[in-house]
Amino acid sequence: MSVAVVQVLRAQNGSGGTLPWGSPVIDCHFHQRATLEGNLAHLNGSGCQAAYLLSRVTSVDDTKRFMAQEPSRFPGYSVSTDVTASDAVQLLTAAVKAGAHGIGEIKSHVAADGPEMRRLYAAAAELNVPITLHFQEVPHTPTEGVFNTGFKRFDKILTEFPKTRFVGHCDAFWANVSADYADNIDYPRTPIVRGGITDKWLSDYPNLFADLSANSGNNALTRDPSFTADFLKRHTDKLFFGSDCACADGHGSGISQQGNPGAARLAGKCVARETLAVLKANSSPDLFHKLVWLNGHRVYNLQV
């Protein structure tokens, strides 16, 4: 990293000192806040230098305004919409052609291999952008429902759409690092049984990537300490950092887990900080730099 780049990043870290995590960090699962100040508060509080914004197609004007105001802090964005709408593909295609770097996070009450999602996978391949998917088989609350179901069949999609770059995220994706997952609990805390399909597919399919975000990603990294370091080394080019954190200030204030009872262990904490600490403790400085900075830029085709 050049001296000039380091000086710029130091100026951005919110404290004026050295980089808090020893490397610049881009949060690649950052749900856009309503104001520029709200976005910067979480970035600065968590010690991150940049964020890849996740926006709805209806909020893209705000996204572009934030990027224009702070171009080095917000280098790119993805867009999402209701995938069951008849014009979903047209809306997302127009947004990508207008500047979005990806599609997602897609979180809808549909099957991951259903017709609504297949048309999105085809569009993502044609547009040459990644698509970020929320896989959830177990409701967090009685009325929430489930999203992009059927993850255990998703290898067929990975084979059918080899030119589509998929970014996996959320409960079912991360619980399946263990070979014994039975779609019966959101965040299992038991030791990981080696040979889980998520671990295997990250090795087997060049078009599958993963963001290490949310309670689900943190849970996968912390439930079995004997698993974590080797997992990060094994998928050094496939994983990247994201927070999916709803806290207000990068220190856990507000409803940091949005009332999700299964994620109570991180209530009052900043998910970004918690996950960055785990990644730093389980990787070399070079690997940490890849996970929190280089890989996200590469997968989303952002300028470093």
VEXVEXDO-859524 format. One record per residue: residue number from 1; x, y, z of N, C-alpha, C in turn. Coordinates in steps of 0.001 Angstrom, whole numbers, padded with zeros to 6 digits, always signed. Layout:
<nubas>
{NUM,{X,Y,Z},{X,Y,Z},{X,Y,Z}}
...
</nubas>
This chain:
<nubas>
{1,{+000846,-001192,+000000},{+000000,+000000,+000000},{+000883,+001243,+000000}}
{2,{+000594,+002203,-000857},{+001423,+003390,-000960},{+001245,+004293,+000253}}
{3,{+002258,+005150,+000501},{+002177,+006099,+001612},{+000976,+007014,+001450}}
{4,{+000704,+007435,+000204},{-000420,+008347,-000039},{-001741,+007698,+000331}}
{5,{-001910,+006404,-000041},{-003154,+005707,+000283},{-003314,+005577,+001781}}
{6,{-002232,+005220,+002486},{-002299,+005095,+003943},{-002689,+006415,+004577}}
{7,{-002137,+007517,+004079},{-002470,+008824,+004645},{-003947,+009139,+004463}}
{8,{-004493,+008829,+003278},{-005913,+009064,+003033},{-006764,+008219,+003971}}
{9,{-006419,+006950,+004112},{-007205,+006054,+004956},{-007131,+006458,+006415}}
{10,{-005975,+006913,+006861},{-005862,+007392,+008239},{-006778,+008587,+008468}}
{11,{-006860,+009437,+007466},{-007728,+010605,+007591},{-009191,+010195,+007652}}
{12,{-009510,+009025,+007094},{-010901,+008598,+007025},{-011354,+007796,+008230}}
{13,{-010433,+007332,+009070},{-010832,+006335,+010052},{-011615,+006904,+011223}}
{14,{-011810,+008199,+011237},{-012676,+008799,+012243},{-011942,+009225,+013492}}
{15,{-010688,+008804,+013666},{-009957,+009173,+014877},{-008690,+009945,+014572}}
{16,{-008274,+009931,+013291},{-007064,+010631,+012915},{-005810,+009854,+013217}}
{17,{-005911,+008656,+013831},{-004748,+007855,+014165},{-004492,+006797,+013121}}
{18,{-003795,+005727,+013544},{-003526,+004639,+012626},{-004792,+003826,+012404}}
{19,{-004746,+002936,+011440},{-005906,+002115,+011122},{-006263,+001237,+012321}}
{20,{-007476,+001328,+012831},{-007840,+000613,+014060},{-007651,-000898,+013974}}
{21,{-007857,-001485,+012783},{-007750,-002935,+012638},{-006437,-003359,+011992}}
{22,{-005519,-002419,+011759},{-004240,-002759,+011161},{-004289,-002891,+009660}}
{23,{-005466,-002805,+009085},{-005696,-002843,+007636},{-006907,-001982,+007360}}
{24,{-006977,-001370,+006190},{-008252,-000737,+005828},{-009330,-001805,+005727}}
{25,{-010569,-001426,+006018},{-011687,-002366,+006038},{-012825,-001794,+005202}}
{26,{-013395,-002634,+004325},{-014624,-002276,+003642},{-015723,-003225,+004105}}
{27,{-016803,-002663,+004585},{-017960,-003431,+005036},{-018832,-003706,+003817}}
{28,{-018843,-004966,+003358},{-019539,-005306,+002118},{-020957,-005813,+002328}}
{29,{-021491,-005651,+003537},{-022918,-005926,+003748},{-023445,-004838,+004678}}
{30,{-023613,-003667,+004092},{-023944,-002459,+004853},{-025273,-001917,+004342}}
{31,{-026325,-002161,+005110},{-027632,-001640,+004717},{-027661,-000131,+004944}}
{32,{-027963,+000554,+003883},{-027919,+002010,+003860},{-028829,+002638,+004914}}
{33,{-028286,+003590,+005682},{-029074,+004373,+006632},{-029756,+005536,+005908}}
{34,{-030648,+006178,+006609},{-031447,+007231,+005975},{-030656,+008508,+005723}}
{35,{-029588,+008724,+006497},{-028830,+009970,+006368},{-027348,+009662,+006193}}
{36,{-026637,+010618,+005620},{-025189,+010483,+005490},{-024546,+010358,+006864}}
{37,{-025032,+011140,+007817},{-024456,+011119,+009158},{-024621,+009751,+009816}}
{38,{-025786,+009128,+009586},{-026017,+007802,+010147},{-025095,+006750,+009552}}
{39,{-024865,+006834,+008255},{-023936,+005908,+007605},{-022520,+006082,+008138}}
{40,{-022075,+007318,+008243},{-020713,+007582,+008703},{-020533,+007241,+010176}}
{41,{-021582,+007400,+010969},{-021469,+007088,+012398},{-021115,+005622,+012598}}
{42,{-021760,+004747,+011847},{-021444,+003323,+012016},{-020065,+002990,+011452}}
{43,{-019730,+003550,+010303},{-018410,+003304,+009734},{-017310,+003744,+010688}}
{44,{-017389,+004983,+011147},{-016339,+005513,+012016},{-016295,+004787,+013353}}
{45,{-017460,+004490,+013913},{-017498,+003821,+015208},{-016939,+002421,+015171}}
{46,{-017133,+001726,+014059},{-016649,+000355,+013954},{-015220,+000274,+013416}}
{47,{-014651,+001405,+013046},{-013274,+001426,+012560},{-013137,+001002,+011115}}
{48,{-014214,+001131,+010333},{-014179,+000766,+008907},{-013944,+002011,+008057}}
{49,{-013220,+001829,+006968},{-012908,+002962,+006107},{-013921,+003145,+004989}}
{50,{-014622,+002065,+004610},{-015534,+002158,+003473},{-016683,+001178,+003649}}
{51,{-017746,+001398,+002871},{-018894,+000497,+002893},{-019436,+000331,+001492}}
{52,{-019787,-000896,+001178},{-020514,-001223,-000045},{-021986,-001212,+000335}}
{53,{-022737,-000274,-000214},{-024102,-000024,+000230},{-025095,-000995,-000397}}
{54,{-026013,-001499,+000414},{-027134,-002297,-000081},{-028361,-001398,-000080}}
{55,{-028939,-001221,-001258},{-030011,-000251,-001435},{-031204,-000900,-002137}}
{56,{-032389,-000412,-001857},{-033564,-000768,-002647},{-033573,+000104,-003912}}
{57,{-034223,-000382,-004958},{-034290,+000425,-006176},{-034987,+001751,-005914}}
{58,{-035860,+001785,-004908},{-036569,+003021,-004578},{-035699,+004006,-003803}}
{59,{-034512,+003577,-003362},{-033644,+004448,-002554},{-032350,+004812,-003261}}
{60,{-032250,+004506,-004544},{-030991,+004710,-005260},{-030609,+006183,-005346}}
{61,{-031559,+007081,-005386},{-031219,+008507,-005421},{-030435,+008899,-004171}}
{62,{-030868,+008397,-003008},{-030119,+008658,-001780},{-028733,+008031,-001852}}
{63,{-028659,+006813,-002360},{-027372,+006119,-002482},{-026386,+006951,-003293}}
{64,{-026830,+007416,-004425},{-025945,+008195,-005293},{-025544,+009521,-004650}}
{65,{-026458,+010085,-003873},{-026116,+011334,-003174},{-025028,+011083,-002124}}
{66,{-025164,+009982,-001360},{-024150,+009654,-000364},{-022799,+009406,-001028}}
{67,{-022811,+008708,-002160},{-021567,+008414,-002867},{-020923,+009676,-003417}}
{68,{-021740,+010607,-003874},{-021201,+011867,-004380},{-020603,+012706,-003255}}
{69,{-021229,+012639,-002070},{-020733,+013410,-000932},{-019470,+012805,-000328}}
{70,{-019376,+011477,-000322},{-018234,+010792,+000291},{-017778,+009653,-000627}}
{71,{-017188,+009984,-001773},{-016865,+008936,-002757},{-015874,+007895,-002272}}
{72,{-014950,+008271,-001407},{-013970,+007286,-000935},{-014541,+006378,+000143}}
{73,{-015606,+006826,+000810},{-016222,+005995,+001851},{-017252,+005031,+001278}}
{74,{-017861,+005397,+000145},{-018919,+004586,-000457},{-018585,+004346,-001936}}
{75,{-017770,+003336,-002219},{-017282,+003133,-003588},{-018222,+002356,-004500}}
{76,{-019336,+001833,-003969},{-020235,+001077,-004834},{-021480,+000635,-004097}}
{77,{-022417,+000022,-004842},{-023678,-000375,-004238},{-024350,-001487,-005029}}
{78,{-025208,-002239,-004325},{-026098,-003218,-004941},{-027534,-002736,-004807}}
{79,{-028420,-003325,-005605},{-029828,-002946,-005559},{-030705,-004185,-005413}}
{80,{-031844,-004011,-004760},{-032792,-005106,-004591},{-034207,-004596,-004806}}
{81,{-035125,-005539,-005013},{-036535,-005223,-005159},{-037328,-006487,-004866}}
{82,{-038631,-006405,-004916},{-039502,-007557,-004725},{-039377,-008465,-005950}}
{83,{-038807,-009654,-005761},{-038531,-010509,-006915},{-039794,-011112,-007509}}
{84,{-040898,-011069,-006769},{-042143,-011630,-007308},{-042865,-010662,-008234}}
{85,{-042451,-009402,-008265},{-043080,-008424,-009149},{-042742,-008735,-010604}}
{86,{-043675,-008502,-011487},{-043472,-008840,-012899},{-042338,-008038,-013537}}
{87,{-042061,-006843,-013002},{-041025,-005990,-013589},{-039718,-006025,-012808}}
{88,{-039529,-007036,-011967},{-038334,-007084,-011123},{-037051,-007081,-011943}}
{89,{-036973,-007919,-012953},{-035756,-007999,-013752},{-035501,-006688,-014481}}
{90,{-036546,-006079,-015001},{-036381,-004805,-015712},{-035866,-003719,-014770}}
{91,{-036415,-003665,-013564},{-035983,-002654,-012599},{-034525,-002844,-012206}}
{92,{-034145,-004088,-011918},{-032779,-004356,-011491},{-031794,-004151,-012641}}
{93,{-032191,-004536,-013834},{-031328,-004336,-014995},{-031080,-002850,-015240}}
{94,{-032133,-002064,-015150},{-031981,-000615,-015344},{-031079,-000013,-014280}}
{95,{-031203,-000500,-013041},{-030378,+000039,-011954},{-028907,-000303,-012162}}
{96,{-028622,-001519,-012614},{-027227,-001894,-012873},{-026662,-001062,-014018}}
{97,{-027437,-000897,-015060},{-026967,-000099,-016190},{-026776,+001370,-015810}}
{98,{-027448,+001784,-014724},{-027307,+003162,-014245},{-026206,+003300,-013202}}
{99,{-025497,+002205,-012906},{-024339,+002345,-012027},{-024196,+001351,-010902}}
{100,{-025204,+000543,-010580},{-025088,-000423,-009497},{-024061,-001497,-009844}}
{101,{-023349,-001972,-008827},{-022294,-002966,-009035},{-022768,-004391,-008793}}
{102,{-024008,-004554,-008324},{-024501,-005890,-008039},{-025987,-005887,-007784}}
{103,{-026538,-007082,-007593},{-027942,-007277,-007249},{-028007,-007867,-005853}}
{104,{-028850,-007288,-005000},{-028998,-007838,-003657},{-029010,-006765,-002598}}
{105,{-029237,-007137,-001414},{-029471,-008481,-000938},{-030891,-008915,-001314}}
{106,{-031027,-010083,-001943},{-032337,-010591,-002309},{-032873,-011433,-001156}}
{107,{-033970,-010972,-000593},{-034579,-011618,+000580},{-036086,-011655,+000345}}
{108,{-036545,-012765,-000226},{-037956,-012893,-000579},{-038475,-014259,-000162}}
{109,{-039806,-014338,+000001},{-040449,-015589,+000421},{-040663,-016503,-000782}}
{110,{-039552,-016983,-001348},{-039602,-017841,-002526},{-038566,-018948,-002359}}
{111,{-038649,-019952,-003206},{-037631,-020992,-003236},{-036410,-020484,-004001}}
{112,{-035223,-020827,-003514},{-033993,-020365,-004152},{-033831,-020907,-005563}}
{113,{-034496,-022021,-005860},{-034424,-022574,-007216},{-035741,-022420,-007972}}
{114,{-036573,-021490,-007513},{-037856,-021242,-008165},{-037725,-020328,-009370}}
{115,{-038818,-020149,-010117},{-038759,-019361,-011357},{-038423,-017890,-011126}}
{116,{-038886,-017320,-010005},{-038611,-015901,-009736},{-037103,-015666,-009611}}
{117,{-036421,-016601,-008939},{-034986,-016427,-008721},{-034167,-016802,-009952}}
{118,{-034615,-017800,-010688},{-033872,-018206,-011870},{-033751,-017067,-012883}}
{119,{-034796,-016270,-013016},{-034713,-015175,-013983},{-033723,-014112,-013503}}
{120,{-033579,-013971,-012178},{-032578,-013046,-011651},{-031168,-013563,-011879}}
{121,{-030968,-014874,-011694},{-029644,-015451,-011916},{-029207,-015255,-013366}}
{122,{-030136,-015450,-014283},{-029816,-015255,-015696},{-029467,-013794,-015979}}
{123,{-030214,-012881,-015374},{-029937,-011453,-015576},{-028585,-011066,-015002}}
{124,{-028248,-011589,-013813},{-026957,-011276,-013189},{-025803,-011749,-014067}}
{125,{-025971,-012923,-014682},{-024931,-013425,-015578},{-024786,-012522,-016795}}
{126,{-025909,-012128,-017367},{-025867,-011275,-018557},{-025265,-009908,-018244}}
{127,{-025564,-009388,-017051},{-025050,-008084,-016647},{-023640,-008161,-016076}}
{128,{-023171,-009372,-015788},{-021841,-009617,-015226},{-021663,-008920,-013870}}
{129,{-022670,-009106,-012996},{-022579,-008583,-011640},{-022943,-009697,-010653}}
{130,{-022437,-009631,-009421},{-022778,-010634,-008425},{-024210,-010446,-007920}}
{131,{-024768,-011535,-007369},{-026076,-011471,-006723},{-025934,-012022,-005312}}
{132,{-026350,-011245,-004325},{-026237,-011611,-002909},{-027569,-012157,-002426}}
{133,{-027539,-013352,-001813},{-028757,-014065,-001450},{-028833,-014335,+000044}}
{134,{-030027,-014116,+000593},{-030347,-014380,+001993},{-031033,-015744,+002063}}
{135,{-030324,-016749,+002608},{-030867,-018106,+002727},{-031338,-018341,+004163}}
{136,{-032626,-018585,+004344},{-033163,-018780,+005699},{-034272,-019819,+005683}}
{137,{-034083,-020906,+006427},{-035048,-022007,+006467},{-035897,-022016,+007731}}
{138,{-035493,-021227,+008749},{-036178,-021238,+010049},{-036602,-019811,+010389}}
{139,{-037896,-019559,+010666},{-038327,-018197,+011028},{-037699,-017746,+012349}}
{140,{-037366,-016461,+012427},{-036870,-015907,+013688},{-038006,-015574,+014643}}
{141,{-039158,-015251,+014091},{-040352,-014922,+014879},{-041540,-015664,+014260}}
{142,{-042650,-015784,+014979},{-043789,-016566,+014459},{-044361,-016057,+013140}}
{143,{-044181,-014783,+012847},{-044803,-014220,+011641},{-043809,-013891,+010530}}
{144,{-042540,-014152,+010736},{-041537,-013700,+009767},{-041532,-014508,+008475}}
{145,{-041664,-015794,+008552},{-041557,-016632,+007371},{-040105,-016980,+007056}}
{146,{-039903,-017594,+005885},{-038568,-018022,+005483},{-038252,-017452,+004102}}
{147,{-036968,-017541,+003713},{-036517,-016822,+002525},{-035551,-017674,+001703}}
{148,{-035738,-017644,+000376},{-034828,-018361,-000529},{-034557,-019779,-000028}}
{149,{-035621,-020525,+000137},{-035527,-021851,+000740},{-034957,-022885,-000232}}
{150,{-034575,-024029,+000337},{-034037,-025125,-000463},{-032553,-025028,-000705}}
{151,{-031814,-024492,+000254},{-030374,-024316,+000051},{-029671,-025638,-000225}}
{152,{-030118,-026709,+000361},{-029440,-027992,+000153},{-029501,-028458,-001308}}
{153,{-030363,-027868,-002109},{-030438,-028178,-003537},{-029671,-027178,-004403}}
{154,{-029025,-026208,-003769},{-028499,-025070,-004518},{-027296,-025431,-005395}}
{155,{-026678,-026577,-005167},{-025578,-026980,-006042},{-026043,-027136,-007485}}
{156,{-027298,-027496,-007665},{-027836,-027619,-009027},{-027903,-026250,-009704}}
{157,{-028228,-025211,-008929},{-028237,-023852,-009473},{-026819,-023398,-009810}}
{158,{-025869,-023709,-008944},{-024476,-023332,-009194},{-023958,-023964,-010482}}
{159,{-024412,-025160,-010754},{-024029,-025850,-011990},{-024769,-025280,-013195}}
{160,{-026052,-024982,-013012},{-026875,-024516,-014121},{-026514,-023109,-014572}}
{161,{-026015,-022282,-013624},{-025677,-020886,-013947},{-024193,-020632,-013653}}
{162,{-023296,-021243,-014404},{-021862,-021131,-014107},{-021297,-019723,-014285}}
{163,{-021980,-018880,-015070},{-021473,-017520,-015289},{-022027,-016511,-014286}}
{164,{-022883,-016964,-013386},{-023434,-016091,-012355},{-022572,-016175,-011109}}
{165,{-022175,-015011,-010579},{-021426,-014979,-009319},{-022419,-014848,-008168}}
{166,{-022445,-015874,-007324},{-023359,-015914,-006195},{-022608,-015565,-004912}}
{167,{-023222,-014702,-004090},{-022683,-014377,-002770},{-023670,-014899,-001734}}
{168,{-023249,-015914,-000976},{-024109,-016515,+000027},{-024067,-015772,+001340}}
{169,{-025204,-015817,+002051},{-025365,-015048,+003279},{-026522,-015633,+004074}}
{170,{-026483,-015473,+005359},{-027558,-015723,+006311},{-027583,-017158,+006849}}
{171,{-028669,-017444,+007589},{-028715,-018572,+008510},{-028410,-019916,+007862}}
{172,{-029187,-020293,+006837},{-029022,-021619,+006254},{-027669,-021761,+005574}}
{173,{-027209,-020702,+004944},{-025898,-020747,+004295},{-024817,-021073,+005321}}
{174,{-024822,-020361,+006441},{-023740,-020525,+007411},{-023934,-021721,+008321}}
{175,{-025159,-022093,+008635},{-025362,-023289,+009456},{-024891,-024537,+008727}}
{176,{-024935,-024511,+007405},{-024532,-025666,+006606},{-023025,-025804,+006444}}
{177,{-022226,-025031,+007182},{-020797,-025373,+007255},{-020628,-026686,+008010}}
{178,{-021632,-027071,+008771},{-021602,-028330,+009512},{-022422,-029382,+008773}}
{179,{-021886,-030598,+008679},{-022533,-031658,+007904},{-023789,-032200,+008558}}
{180,{-024050,-031831,+009809},{-025210,-032378,+010513},{-026398,-031423,+010556}}
{181,{-026354,-030325,+009781},{-027441,-029352,+009877},{-028722,-029917,+009285}}
{182,{-029820,-029790,+010028},{-031095,-030405,+009642},{-032203,-029383,+009433}}
{183,{-031859,-028131,+009149},{-032857,-027082,+008902},{-033820,-026916,+010072}}
{184,{-033321,-027069,+011287},{-034206,-027083,+012451},{-033887,-026009,+013483}}
{185,{-032870,-025208,+013254},{-032485,-024169,+014203},{-031790,-023062,+013415}}
{186,{-031962,-021827,+013856},{-031369,-020732,+013090},{-029857,-020634,+013276}}
{187,{-029392,-020717,+014527},{-027974,-020498,+014796},{-027424,-021606,+015700}}
{188,{-027102,-022764,+015151},{-026578,-023845,+015991},{-025236,-023474,+016608}}
{189,{-025054,-023864,+017879},{-023815,-023546,+018594},{-022976,-024789,+018904}}
{190,{-023383,-025935,+018401},{-022642,-027166,+018650},{-021382,-027213,+017787}}
{191,{-020394,-028046,+018163},{-019178,-028168,+017337},{-019514,-028550,+015898}}
{192,{-018719,-028044,+014969},{-018966,-028261,+013545},{-018514,-029657,+013129}}
{193,{-019422,-030378,+012468},{-019089,-031666,+011871},{-018513,-031400,+010484}}
{194,{-017276,-031784,+010283},{-016601,-031473,+009019},{-017324,-032089,+007823}}
{195,{-017226,-031409,+006693},{-017839,-031902,+005467},{-019159,-031242,+005127}}
{196,{-019491,-030114,+005765},{-020730,-029411,+005457},{-020757,-028919,+004020}}
{197,{-021957,-028786,+003470},{-022062,-028456,+002045},{-021577,-027040,+001735}}
{198,{-021760,-026099,+002650},{-021253,-024747,+002388},{-019736,-024768,+002231}}
{199,{-019065,-025450,+003116},{-017613,-025587,+003048},{-017212,-026277,+001744}}
{200,{-017898,-027349,+001415},{-017575,-028109,+000208},{-017830,-027302,-001051}}
{201,{-018977,-026639,-001123},{-019322,-025917,-002345},{-018417,-024718,-002576}}
{202,{-017942,-024085,-001519},{-017004,-022982,-001695},{-015723,-023461,-002374}}
{203,{-015359,-024720,-002140},{-014200,-025306,-002817},{-014534,-025773,-004221}}
{204,{-015724,-026320,-004401},{-016060,-026992,-005659},{-016544,-026058,-006765}}
{205,{-017117,-024917,-006400},{-017765,-024067,-007403},{-017080,-022698,-007480}}
{206,{-016436,-022393,-008599},{-015739,-021102,-008736},{-016668,-019903,-008650}}
{207,{-017968,-020104,-008881},{-018915,-018983,-008910},{-019615,-018739,-007584}}
{208,{-019191,-019411,-006508},{-019795,-019200,-005189},{-018829,-018476,-004268}}
{209,{-019322,-017368,-003678},{-018565,-016570,-002720},{-019425,-016399,-001459}}
{210,{-018853,-015788,-000432},{-019619,-015635,+000804},{-019197,-014382,+001548}}
{211,{-020190,-013642,+002051},{-019861,-012549,+002967},{-020067,-013028,+004404}}
{212,{-019125,-012641,+005248},{-019056,-013137,+006629},{-019872,-012253,+007561}}
{213,{-021102,-011958,+007170},{-021863,-010927,+007882},{-022911,-011514,+008805}}
{214,{-023481,-010629,+009611},{-024630,-010897,+010475},{-024265,-011840,+011612}}
{215,{-025245,-012077,+012479},{-025066,-013058,+013541},{-024738,-014425,+012947}}
{216,{-025313,-014743,+011786},{-025106,-016059,+011162},{-023650,-016288,+010785}}
{217,{-023016,-015294,+010144},{-021611,-015427,+009793},{-020732,-015464,+011028}}
{218,{-021021,-014584,+011985},{-020263,-014571,+013233},{-020408,-015895,+013973}}
{219,{-021612,-016442,+013942},{-021864,-017710,+014622},{-021033,-018836,+014011}}
{220,{-020948,-018862,+012680},{-020154,-019893,+012011},{-018682,-019792,+012375}}
{221,{-018201,-018569,+012611},{-016791,-018350,+012931},{-016471,-018602,+014398}}
{222,{-017485,-018599,+015261},{-017223,-018677,+016702},{-017731,-019945,+017359}}
{223,{-018564,-020734,+016704},{-019178,-021891,+017363},{-018189,-023019,+017613}}
{224,{-017110,-023074,+016839},{-016119,-024142,+016973},{-014740,-023574,+016670}}
{225,{-014030,-023078,+017678},{-012740,-022414,+017449},{-011721,-023281,+016713}}
{226,{-011845,-024598,+016790},{-010891,-025472,+016106},{-011109,-025490,+014592}}
{227,{-012227,-024938,+014138},{-012594,-024949,+012722},{-012180,-023680,+011995}}
{228,{-012201,-022552,+012678},{-012221,-021237,+012041},{-010989,-020912,+011217}}
{229,{-009805,-021036,+011799},{-008591,-020613,+011091},{-008385,-021406,+009814}}
{230,{-008580,-022702,+009859},{-008396,-023521,+008658},{-009449,-023196,+007605}}
{231,{-010671,-022920,+008043},{-011734,-022551,+007102},{-011356,-021274,+006358}}
{232,{-010856,-020274,+007058},{-010466,-019019,+006416},{-009320,-019233,+005441}}
{233,{-008356,-020060,+005805},{-007237,-020353,+004904},{-007712,-021125,+003669}}
{234,{-008637,-022052,+003893},{-009104,-022913,+002805},{-009812,-022117,+001721}}
{235,{-010475,-021044,+002132},{-011272,-020261,+001174},{-010768,-018815,+001100}}
{236,{-009475,-018688,+001043},{-008843,-017375,+001125},{-009315,-016395,+000053}}
{237,{-009745,-016908,-001111},{-010176,-016027,-002198},{-011692,-015946,-002338}}
{238,{-012433,-016633,-001476},{-013882,-016737,-001622},{-014659,-015968,-000552}}
{239,{-014001,-015558,+000510},{-014684,-014949,+001653},{-014341,-013473,+001757}}
{240,{-015309,-012686,+002232},{-015010,-011283,+002512},{-015909,-010767,+003634}}
{241,{-015442,-009719,+004270},{-016114,-009177,+005449},{-017345,-008361,+005095}}
{242,{-018373,-008519,+005904},{-019543,-007659,+005912},{-020102,-007676,+007314}}
{243,{-020888,-006688,+007676},{-021415,-006665,+009043},{-022900,-006997,+009114}}
{244,{-023712,-006426,+008233},{-025174,-006528,+008357},{-025594,-006129,+009764}}
{245,{-024970,-005084,+010268},{-025203,-004634,+011649},{-026170,-003460,+011658}}
{246,{-027135,-003518,+012568},{-028135,-002452,+012666},{-027876,-001501,+013816}}
{247,{-026747,-001639,+014511},{-026497,-000713,+015623},{-026237,+000686,+015078}}
{248,{-026418,+001678,+015929},{-026418,+003061,+015462},{-025031,+003677,+015340}}
{249,{-024077,+003191,+016145},{-022831,+003943,+016278},{-021560,+003128,+016119}}
{250,{-021656,+001868,+015717},{-020467,+001040,+015621},{-019967,+000549,+016949}}
{251,{-020776,+000721,+017989},{-020435,+000240,+019331},{-021590,-000511,+019986}}
{252,{-022670,-000752,+019239},{-023753,-001581,+019755},{-024969,-000852,+020270}}
{253,{-025017,+000467,+020142},{-026174,+001199,+020658},{-027396,+000974,+019779}}
{254,{-028574,+001210,+020345},{-029808,+000973,+019615},{-030168,-000503,+019643}}
{255,{-031034,-000930,+018751},{-031449,-002337,+018694},{-030522,-003039,+017715}}
{256,{-029382,-003480,+018199},{-028334,-003950,+017304},{-028715,-005223,+016573}}
{257,{-029597,-006035,+017138},{-030018,-007265,+016471},{-031497,-007234,+016075}}
{258,{-032065,-006049,+016046},{-033428,-005828,+015547},{-034452,-006746,+016226}}
{259,{-034227,-007046,+017493},{-035184,-007850,+018241},{-035188,-009323,+017878}}
{260,{-034191,-009811,+017141},{-034099,-011213,+016758},{-033704,-012047,+017974}}
{261,{-034601,-012862,+018519},{-034282,-013573,+019767},{-033133,-014555,+019625}}
{262,{-032967,-015167,+018447},{-031887,-016114,+018264},{-030515,-015482,+018253}}
{263,{-030466,-014169,+018043},{-029192,-013457,+017984},{-028908,-012685,+019263}}
{264,{-029539,-013082,+020355},{-029429,-012331,+021604},{-028001,-012253,+022126}}
{265,{-027149,-013199,+021765},{-025773,-013171,+022274},{-025002,-011950,+021769}}
{266,{-025457,-011333,+020657},{-024799,-010129,+020145},{-025590,-008855,+020443}}
{267,{-026664,-008962,+021213},{-027426,-007770,+021578},{-026533,-006808,+022360}}
{268,{-026612,-005534,+022000},{-025783,-004540,+022670},{-024350,-004490,+022178}}
{269,{-024064,-005234,+021121},{-022726,-005245,+020555},{-022795,-004861,+019078}}
{270,{-021683,-004404,+018541},{-021593,-004114,+017116},{-021106,-005371,+016406}}
{271,{-021901,-005869,+015462},{-021522,-007092,+014748},{-020218,-006882,+013980}}
{272,{-020029,-005713,+013408},{-018795,-005438,+012673},{-017586,-005625,+013575}}
{273,{-017619,-005012,+014728},{-016496,-005123,+015658},{-016271,-006561,+016111}}
{274,{-017363,-007255,+016428},{-017243,-008627,+016907},{-016624,-009534,+015845}}
{275,{-017072,-009398,+014607},{-016570,-010271,+013549},{-015158,-009889,+013120}}
{276,{-014859,-008612,+013071},{-013492,-008205,+012741},{-012502,-008727,+013775}}
{277,{-012887,-008722,+015033},{-012003,-009245,+016083},{-011741,-010739,+015886}}
{278,{-012772,-011487,+015525},{-012610,-012928,+015289},{-011718,-013176,+014070}}
{279,{-011950,-012424,+013004},{-011134,-012594,+011796},{-009670,-012268,+012072}}
{280,{-009431,-011210,+012805},{-008052,-010810,+013095},{-007346,-011860,+013942}}
{281,{-008076,-012455,+014891},{-007476,-013456,+015779},{-007200,-014776,+015076}}
{282,{-007836,-015007,+013913},{-007730,-016298,+013240},{-007085,-016231,+011865}}
{283,{-006369,-015148,+011590},{-005734,-015028,+010279},{-004426,-014263,+010393}}
{284,{-003564,-014474,+009429},{-002330,-013702,+009339},{-002668,-012289,+008873}}
{285,{-001745,-011341,+009035},{-002019,-009978,+008538},{-002344,-009945,+007045}}
{286,{-001660,-010753,+006248},{-001932,-010761,+004803},{-003314,-011327,+004503}}
{287,{-003683,-012417,+005172},{-005006,-012996,+004954},{-006089,-012053,+005446}}
{288,{-005885,-011437,+006590},{-006862,-010481,+007122},{-007094,-009351,+006123}}
{289,{-006027,-008847,+005534},{-006140,-007763,+004550},{-006974,-008210,+003348}}
{290,{-006787,-009449,+002918},{-007590,-009968,+001807},{-009059,-010056,+002190}}
{291,{-009335,-010577,+003383},{-010709,-010801,+003810},{-011475,-009503,+004014}}
{292,{-010801,-008479,+004526},{-011525,-007263,+004904},{-011370,-006128,+003899}}
{293,{-010559,-006320,+002866},{-010341,-005223,+001934},{-010275,-005685,+000473}}
{294,{-009329,-006546,+000151},{-009096,-006872,-001258},{-010205,-007711,-001872}}
{295,{-010677,-008738,-001164},{-011640,-009660,-001773},{-012965,-008987,-002096}}
{296,{-013449,-008142,-001208},{-014702,-007440,-001476},{-014606,-006546,-002691}}
{297,{-013494,-005841,-002810},{-013294,-004988,-003979},{-013284,-005823,-005265}}
{298,{-012631,-006984,-005195},{-012527,-007818,-006399},{-013885,-008421,-006782}}
{299,{-014601,-008963,-005826},{-015879,-009622,-006143},{-016891,-008629,-006696}}
{300,{-016926,-007428,-006137},{-017896,-006431,-006593},{-017335,-005472,-007633}}
{301,{-016088,-005761,-008082},{-015471,-004978,-009156},{-015429,-003491,-008799}}
{302,{-014902,-003225,-007602},{-014751,-001856,-007123},{-013310,-001422,-007301}}
{303,{-013091,-000141,-007465},{-011734,+000380,-007540},{-011112,+000368,-006156}}
{304,{-009910,-000196,-006036},{-009210,-000211,-004748},{-008579,+001162,-004530}}
</nubas>
